[in-house]
Structure formats: C-alpha cells, structure tokens
Amino acid sequence: MALHTSQSVPKAPGGTPPGGLRRPGGLPAPVRLRRGLATHWYAWAMVAPVVAVIGVIIGYPLVRGVHLSLTDADERNVERSIGVNHLPATYEFVGLDNYADALTGDQFLSTLGWTLMWTVSCVTVTFGLGLALANILNRRIAGRSFYRMLLILPWAVPGFVSVFAWRFLYNEDRGFLNKLLAGGGIDAVPWLNDPTWAKFSVIAVNIWLGVPFMMVALLGGLQSIPGEMYEAAEMDGANAWQRFCHITMPGLRPVSTTVILLSTIWTFNMFPVIFLLTRGGPGEATQILVTQAYKFSFEISPRDFAQSSTWGVLILVLLMAFAAVYRRVLRTQGDTW
C-alpha cells in the first residue's frame, strides 16, 4: 500500500509558512544586509581599506571628470595660481552641450570609427595567433620550454621600451626594416609617415605586445581540458578539425570569453602604443579616442578640460555598454560570469 505525502504545508497569508519562518531569499534587503555583515564581518573589514583606496583613486577623478564634462572649463577659467595671486574658477555649467557637440561632430565619429577598427583588428588577430601558438605549445615538441620563454618575452619587456624599439625599426631612413627591403631592391616604406602604413604599423606593434598574454591564458585553458575527451572522440572517428570545433573551442569558452573582454578594453584604451609610436599622426590618422582626449587636455592651447572630460566619459559609457552586451550574449549561450 503506497503512502501519499503530497499534502501541502499550510501557509500564513503572504506565502509565509507557519511560525513566521521565511526563506533567506524572501528576507527584506536591510535584514539580508545586516545578516551578511554580521556573518562575514571579517571579510568586509579586510576589503574595506581596498575599497576606500579605490574610491579615492578612481571614484574622485571619475566624479570630477563627469562634473567638468558638464561645464565649459578650460585653461583660462579654472581655478589656478599665478605667482602669489590666486584666481578662482569662473567656468559655467552648460549641461549636455559638450556631449551634443561631440556626438554630432565629425571629429568624434571619425575617431570612433578608427578606434573600433583598431580594436577589432588587434583583438581578432591577437586571439587567432594566441590560439594557434597555444595549440602548438600544448603538444609535446622538442624545445617546448624554450619556445614558451621566447614567445612570452614581448610581455616581459616594459611596453614603452618595446614601442621605442619598434619606432627605431620603423625609421624610414635608418630603420632595420627598410634596410632589409633595400637589400632586396625594394624602395623604403614610410612606415610612420603615411596614414595607411602608420595604421598598419601601430596594429602590428599592438598585436606583437598582446599575443603573449593571449597565448598564456589560452594555453592554461587548453591544459584544463581532459585528454580523455580527445581520446574518446578519436576512437569515435572524429578528425582533427571536428575535435577542435566540438572539444577545444567549447572547453576554452570560459577562458576565451574573459580574455576577449579584457583584450578589447585594453586595446580600446591602448594609449602608450599610439602616443609613443605616432602621437596620433601623421595628421590625425592614428588618433584613437583616448589619445584625442589627452590632446584636448595637454597639447592644444588653450587646454580644453571640458571637452577632454566629455570624451573620457563617452569612452567609459561605450566600454560599459560593450561589457553589458557581451555579458548578455554569454548568458544567452549558457555561460555565466
């Protein structure tokens, strides 16, 4: 004789079981917050100094930048001291006028177009090369440790040193690359003096700097995939391409999604490569959003702090929008982070 235990437990009005008990998820937010603080007070105490430092280092400049973007602040009307004389700030609040001017002007849109092209090109090629090298180094080959060390070298060298080395290689008159071309009877290439070649040159340097990080991250992801999966697929008759598509790429998804996001953010804001290699030139050909924002604050006269802050806030909004869309796409594919 079967026992039936499907009788429901009577609940009080509002869905609360008898005795006033609630599930933790049903507690009001203030109660959950107090309970979390009481339970994890030590963790909160350890994190508090870091949060305070980050708030000072990042929070204040961010708020200050948003404030300046809503004004007409420039070199002539900000608070400043000239000798013993102290001049108060005289800039005025202009609302969203700076954003309207930036978004409707040709300069922002053309710079944004090149910045997107620069970012997509660098991230795509970097990911492809990093994945190819990671697959090669994941196999048992002679001298694997030496090759790993050699390929990580660009990552170990300080970025500004690498960029200056590449600037020397790209020199049109005395550069090593043009000397090699001259040895083959090819005319010198204006690597940094022609807009098209300059764009190609900065992309090449950024790829050279970014491949080691991508390779190391993807190599770690490859080594976390169980080898038994490849053996089982091979026994079932799967060829190398099928194993790559159905085992390698799904197994790398947690790592690849993260490194693509990080690489996109870093490349979008890659100030050193552009500034040290071409300073945005020739003309404005290689100027990306972040170098143009720097130019507004430090290179033009009078220095336009309001416009620089406006571009900085727009850069932040664009990256936050990309991260939000990227996260939504991952969730629809079943990944969470």
C-alpha positions as CSV (number, residue, x, y, z in Angstrom):
1,M,0.0,0.0,0.0
2,A,1.6,3.3,-1.2
3,L,1.9,6.2,1.1
4,H,0.9,9.6,-0.3
5,T,2.9,12.5,1.1
6,S,1.8,15.2,-1.3
7,Q,-0.2,17.2,1.2
8,S,0.8,20.8,1.1
9,V,2.1,22.6,4.2
10,P,-0.4,25.3,5.3
11,K,1.0,28.8,4.9
12,A,0.2,32.0,6.5
13,P,-1.1,34.9,4.4
14,G,1.5,36.2,2.1
15,G,3.1,32.8,1.5
16,T,5.0,32.6,4.8
17,P,5.0,29.1,6.4
18,P,3.5,28.7,10.0
19,G,5.7,30.1,12.7
20,G,6.7,33.2,10.7
21,L,9.8,31.5,9.1
22,R,10.9,32.7,5.7
23,R,13.4,31.5,3.2
24,P,16.6,33.5,3.2
25,G,15.8,34.9,-0.3
26,G,12.5,36.2,0.9
27,L,14.0,38.4,3.6
28,P,13.9,42.2,3.2
29,A,17.0,43.7,1.8
30,P,18.0,45.6,5.0
31,V,17.7,42.3,7.0
32,R,19.8,40.4,4.5
33,L,22.4,43.2,4.6
34,R,22.6,43.1,8.4
35,R,22.8,39.4,8.5
36,G,25.6,39.3,5.8
37,L,27.6,41.9,7.8
38,A,27.2,40.0,11.0
39,T,28.2,36.7,9.4
40,H,31.1,38.0,7.2
41,W,32.3,41.0,9.2
42,Y,35.9,39.9,9.0
43,A,35.9,39.7,5.2
44,W,34.2,43.1,5.0
45,A,36.9,44.5,7.4
46,M,39.7,43.2,5.1
47,V,38.1,44.6,2.0
48,A,37.2,48.0,3.4
49,P,40.7,49.5,3.1
50,V,41.0,48.5,-0.5
51,V,37.5,49.8,-1.3
52,A,38.5,53.1,0.4
53,V,41.7,53.4,-1.6
54,I,39.9,52.6,-4.9
55,G,37.2,55.1,-4.0
56,V,39.8,57.8,-3.6
57,I,42.0,56.9,-6.6
58,I,39.2,56.1,-9.1
59,G,36.0,57.5,-7.6
60,Y,37.0,61.1,-7.1
61,P,38.6,61.6,-10.6
62,L,35.5,59.9,-12.1
63,V,33.1,62.2,-10.4
64,R,35.4,65.2,-11.1
65,G,35.5,64.3,-14.8
66,V,31.7,63.9,-15.1
67,H,31.4,67.3,-13.4
68,L,33.8,69.0,-15.7
69,S,32.1,67.5,-18.8
70,L,29.0,69.4,-17.9
71,T,30.8,72.8,-17.8
72,D,32.9,75.0,-20.2
73,A,36.1,74.6,-18.2
74,D,39.3,75.3,-20.0
75,E,42.8,76.6,-19.2
76,R,41.6,80.2,-18.9
77,N,38.7,79.8,-16.4
78,V,39.7,77.0,-14.0
79,E,41.0,77.8,-10.5
80,R,44.7,78.5,-10.7
81,S,47.5,80.4,-9.1
82,I,49.8,82.8,-10.9
83,G,52.7,83.7,-8.6
84,V,51.2,84.9,-5.3
85,N,47.8,85.6,-7.0
86,H,45.1,83.0,-6.7
87,L,42.4,83.2,-9.3
88,P,39.0,81.4,-8.6
89,A,37.2,79.3,-11.1
90,T,34.9,81.1,-13.4
91,Y,33.7,78.3,-15.7
92,E,29.9,77.8,-16.0
93,F,27.6,74.9,-16.1
94,V,26.5,74.1,-19.7
95,G,24.6,70.8,-19.2
96,L,24.8,68.3,-22.0
97,D,26.1,70.8,-24.7
98,N,29.5,69.2,-24.7
99,Y,28.1,65.7,-25.4
100,A,25.8,67.1,-28.1
101,D,28.8,68.8,-29.8
102,A,30.9,65.7,-29.5
103,L,28.3,63.2,-30.8
104,T,27.2,65.4,-33.7
105,G,30.7,66.5,-34.8
106,D,32.8,64.7,-37.4
107,Q,35.9,64.5,-35.3
108,F,34.4,62.2,-32.6
109,L,32.7,60.0,-35.1
110,S,35.7,59.6,-37.4
111,T,38.0,59.0,-34.4
112,L,35.5,56.4,-33.0
113,G,35.4,54.6,-36.4
114,W,39.2,54.2,-36.5
115,T,39.2,53.2,-32.8
116,L,36.7,50.5,-33.5
117,M,38.7,49.3,-36.5
118,W,41.9,49.3,-34.4
119,T,40.3,47.4,-31.6
120,V,38.6,44.7,-33.7
121,S,41.7,44.2,-35.9
122,C,44.0,43.9,-32.9
123,V,41.8,41.6,-30.8
124,T,40.9,39.3,-33.7
125,V,44.4,38.8,-34.9
126,T,45.8,38.5,-31.4
127,F,43.2,35.9,-30.4
128,G,43.8,33.9,-33.6
129,L,47.6,33.9,-33.2
130,G,47.4,33.3,-29.5
131,L,45.1,30.3,-30.1
132,A,47.4,28.9,-32.8
133,L,50.5,29.2,-30.7
134,A,48.8,27.8,-27.6
135,N,47.7,24.7,-29.6
136,I,51.3,24.2,-30.8
137,L,52.8,24.6,-27.4
138,N,50.3,22.3,-25.8
139,R,51.8,19.4,-27.7
140,R,54.9,17.5,-26.8
141,I,57.5,19.1,-29.1
142,A,61.3,19.4,-28.7
143,G,62.3,22.6,-27.0
144,R,58.8,23.5,-25.9
145,S,60.0,25.3,-22.8
146,F,62.4,27.4,-24.8
147,Y,59.7,28.4,-27.3
148,R,57.4,29.3,-24.4
149,M,60.0,31.6,-22.9
150,L,60.8,33.2,-26.2
151,L,57.2,33.9,-27.0
152,I,56.5,35.4,-23.6
153,L,59.5,37.8,-24.0
154,P,57.4,40.6,-25.5
155,W,55.2,40.5,-22.5
156,A,58.1,40.6,-20.0
157,V,59.7,43.7,-21.6
158,P,58.2,47.0,-20.4
159,G,55.7,48.3,-23.0
160,F,57.4,51.7,-23.6
161,V,60.8,50.0,-24.2
162,S,59.2,47.8,-26.8
163,V,57.4,50.7,-28.5
164,F,60.7,52.7,-28.7
165,A,62.4,49.7,-30.2
166,W,59.7,49.4,-32.9
167,R,59.9,53.1,-33.5
168,F,63.6,52.6,-34.3
169,L,62.8,49.6,-36.6
170,Y,60.2,51.7,-38.5
171,N,62.6,54.6,-39.1
172,E,62.3,55.5,-42.8
173,D,65.9,56.4,-43.3
174,R,67.9,54.3,-40.8
175,G,65.4,51.6,-39.8
176,F,66.3,48.0,-39.9
177,L,63.1,47.0,-41.8
178,N,63.8,49.4,-44.7
179,K,67.4,48.3,-44.8
180,L,66.2,44.7,-45.3
181,L,63.9,45.9,-48.0
182,A,66.8,47.9,-49.6
183,G,68.8,44.7,-49.7
184,G,66.1,43.1,-51.8
185,G,65.9,46.1,-54.1
186,I,62.6,47.4,-52.6
187,D,62.1,51.1,-52.0
188,A,61.9,52.3,-48.4
189,V,58.4,52.2,-46.9
190,P,57.2,55.3,-45.0
191,W,56.0,53.2,-42.1
192,L,55.1,56.1,-39.8
193,N,54.8,58.9,-42.3
194,D,52.0,57.6,-44.5
195,P,48.5,57.3,-43.0
196,T,47.8,53.8,-44.3
197,W,51.2,52.4,-43.4
198,A,51.0,54.1,-40.0
199,K,47.8,52.4,-39.2
200,F,49.2,49.0,-40.2
201,S,52.3,49.7,-38.1
202,V,50.5,50.5,-34.9
203,I,48.3,47.5,-35.3
204,A,51.3,45.2,-35.8
205,V,53.1,46.5,-32.7
206,N,50.0,46.1,-30.5
207,I,49.5,42.6,-31.8
208,W,53.1,41.8,-31.0
209,L,52.6,43.1,-27.5
210,G,49.2,41.3,-27.0
211,V,49.9,37.8,-28.3
212,P,51.9,36.6,-25.3
213,F,49.1,37.3,-22.8
214,M,46.5,35.7,-25.1
215,M,48.8,32.6,-25.7
216,V,49.4,32.1,-22.0
217,A,45.8,32.4,-21.0
218,L,44.6,30.1,-23.8
219,L,47.4,27.6,-23.1
220,G,46.2,27.3,-19.5
221,G,42.6,26.7,-20.7
222,L,43.8,24.0,-23.1
223,Q,45.7,22.2,-20.3
224,S,42.5,22.1,-18.3
225,I,40.6,20.2,-20.9
226,P,40.7,16.4,-20.0
227,G,42.8,14.4,-22.5
228,E,40.3,11.5,-22.3
229,M,37.8,13.6,-24.3
230,Y,40.2,13.8,-27.2
231,E,40.9,10.1,-27.0
232,A,37.2,9.2,-26.9
233,A,36.5,11.5,-29.9
234,E,39.4,10.0,-31.8
235,M,38.1,6.5,-31.2
236,D,34.7,7.6,-32.5
237,G,36.3,8.6,-35.7
238,A,36.4,12.4,-35.2
239,N,39.1,14.1,-37.3
240,A,41.3,16.9,-36.0
241,W,39.0,19.7,-37.1
242,Q,36.0,18.1,-35.5
243,R,37.9,17.7,-32.3
244,F,38.9,21.3,-32.4
245,C,35.3,22.5,-33.0
246,H,33.5,20.3,-30.6
247,I,36.0,19.8,-27.8
248,T,38.7,22.5,-27.9
249,M,36.6,25.6,-28.5
250,P,33.7,24.7,-26.1
251,G,36.4,23.8,-23.5
252,L,38.1,27.2,-24.0
253,R,34.9,29.2,-23.8
254,P,35.2,30.3,-20.1
255,V,38.8,31.4,-20.7
256,S,38.3,32.9,-24.2
257,T,35.3,35.0,-23.2
258,T,37.2,36.6,-20.4
259,V,40.4,37.3,-22.4
260,I,38.5,38.7,-25.3
261,L,36.7,41.1,-23.0
262,L,39.9,42.2,-21.3
263,S,41.8,42.5,-24.6
264,T,39.0,44.6,-26.0
265,I,39.1,47.0,-23.1
266,W,42.9,47.2,-23.0
267,T,43.1,47.8,-26.8
268,F,40.3,50.3,-26.9
269,N,42.3,52.4,-24.3
270,M,45.8,51.5,-25.5
271,F,47.4,54.9,-25.0
272,P,51.2,54.0,-25.0
273,V,51.4,52.4,-28.4
274,I,49.7,55.2,-30.3
275,F,51.2,58.1,-28.3
276,L,54.8,56.8,-28.2
277,L,54.8,55.5,-31.8
278,T,53.0,58.1,-33.8
279,R,51.5,60.6,-31.4
280,G,48.3,60.2,-33.4
281,G,49.9,61.1,-36.7
282,P,50.6,61.6,-39.4
283,G,48.0,64.3,-39.0
284,E,45.2,62.7,-37.1
285,A,45.3,59.3,-39.0
286,T,46.1,57.1,-36.0
287,Q,44.4,59.2,-33.3
288,I,42.1,57.0,-31.1
289,L,39.6,58.3,-28.5
290,V,41.9,58.1,-25.5
291,T,44.8,59.9,-27.2
292,Q,42.5,62.6,-28.5
293,A,41.1,63.1,-25.0
294,Y,44.7,63.5,-23.8
295,K,45.4,66.0,-26.6
296,F,42.5,68.2,-25.5
297,S,43.9,68.5,-22.0
298,F,47.6,68.8,-22.6
299,E,48.6,69.6,-26.2
300,I,46.2,72.2,-27.6
301,S,46.0,75.8,-26.5
302,P,44.0,76.8,-24.6
303,R,43.7,73.3,-23.0
304,D,40.1,72.2,-23.1
305,F,39.4,70.3,-19.9
306,A,35.6,70.1,-20.5
307,Q,36.0,68.5,-23.9
308,S,38.6,66.1,-22.6
309,S,36.4,65.0,-19.8
310,T,33.4,64.6,-22.2
311,W,35.4,62.3,-24.4
312,G,36.6,60.4,-21.3
313,V,33.0,59.9,-20.1
314,L,31.9,58.7,-23.5
315,I,34.8,56.2,-23.6
316,L,33.6,54.8,-20.3
317,V,30.0,54.6,-21.5
318,L,31.0,52.8,-24.7
319,L,33.0,50.2,-22.8
320,M,30.3,49.7,-20.2
321,A,27.8,49.2,-23.0
322,F,30.1,46.7,-24.7
323,A,30.6,44.8,-21.5
324,A,26.8,44.7,-20.8
325,V,26.0,43.5,-24.3
326,Y,28.8,40.9,-24.2
327,R,27.6,39.6,-20.8
328,R,24.0,39.3,-22.2
329,V,25.3,37.4,-25.2
330,L,27.2,35.0,-22.9
331,R,24.1,34.4,-20.8
332,T,22.0,33.5,-23.9
333,Q,24.8,31.0,-24.8
334,G,24.6,29.4,-21.3
335,D,27.8,31.0,-19.8
336,T,27.7,33.0,-16.6
337,W,30.4,35.2,-15.1
